[in-house]
Amino acid sequence: MTAVLQGITALILLQLLFALWNASRLPVLGESRRRKMPQPLRADAPALSVLIPARDEAGNIAACLSSVLACSTGGNDIEILVLDDRSADGTGGLAAAAGGERVQVLAGRELPEGWAGKCHACAQLSEAAAGEWLLYLDADIRLKPEALGAALAAAGSQGRGLITGFPRQVTGSWLERLAVPLMVFTIICHLPVPLVRRSGDPRFVAAHGGFMLIHRESYARCGGHLGIRDQLVDDMALARAVKRAGEPVTLADISGVTEMRMYHNAREVWNGYRKNIYAGLGRSPVLLLGVLLFYSLLYIFPVIAAFWAVFTGDMQALLWAAAALAGGAAVKRTADAAGRQPFWFCLLLPASMACLIAIAAGSWRGGASGRGYEWKGRRYQ
């Protein structure tokens, strides 16, 4: 037991070193690469279209638009389009009332066979947009006043391609606190951030659909949402398509200028991640099993070992189990700091991993059984 725990602790320490390095390499939206200060917004900043697909978002759309309209853009004109994706809760009317003359609300067309709902909504928005850069936002995102200025500065600096990042996640229920911060955890612990920009390999990519800033020519060159029309995890699919087209992709820290609450209760967390996990791993049961076994060994087994050591009186094993748990908490804290989460969330790591395993098992069952997944009144396979 002690030898196993020593090996686990060594692996966790290596993971911690990688996480610390990786988090330090994450560029900050709107800041210079050489200096930690906002870049000035050029008078000739590129034209920007803010595009918001919305289906049954009555509880979100007004606040989302209010935050967009409150953004400072340095006098640059911003086009704002909302696509009401055949909502049943009055989303379109609320968007029109909240946006007034500055926001154009489009009526979504019926979903064609072979399309995922969000991909179809985003494709319609791209057809209507006039900007050089297209900024796709989810309706549950909230922008800080400097967010669009930072986006324009980053767009002007990069020139083309895709810029994306993970908003600061606001959580309320316990399952939100356990599961939602793991998005950033997986990135900081496993994806070498510099390779997102430097490597042309589409495996080195991450994206968040709540904030996708893409150049129009890059969008057309990669095939846009038409090329990924049947993908449930549309953000990752689009980012990979951009890379395959030879266009640059930047994963940035946007948590200082954006925030969102993706889910509002345990049911939404379960259904949302259940829809995405198995598809996000390429529907590979072997890869899914490998990831879950790895996480179980590093972050759940030390808890079991600690209880066993207490029961048997093996103090040496108990000390190594404690070391492994402390190392895991340090890894989680590194990721949580990058996502601007509370300090005490790092203590929840074993419980977070147990929840992830349960949701992932449900995600696999939905895909393998053919029953599929239900999301916002639509069923997907």
Buried (B, 14 or more C-beta within 10 A) or exposed (E): BBEBBBEBBEBBBEBBEBBBBBBEEBBBBBBBEEEEEBBEBEEEBBBBBBBBBBBBBBEBBBBBBEBBBEBEBEEBEBBBBBBBBBBEEBBBBBBBBBBEEEBBBBEBEEBEEEBBBBBBBBBBBBEEBEBBBBBBBBBBBBBBEBBBBBBBBBBBBBEBBBBBBBBBBBBEBEBBBBBBBBBBBBBBBBBEBBBBBEBEEBEBBBBBBBBBBBBBEBBEBBBBBEBBBEBBBBBBBBBBBBBBBEBBBBBBBBBBBBBBBBBBEBEBBBBBBBBBBBBBBEEEEEEBBEBBEEBBBBBBBBBEBBEBBEEEEBEEBBBBBBBBBBBBBBBBBBBBBBBBBEEEBBBBBBBBBBBBBEBBBBBBEBBEEEEEBEBEEBEBE
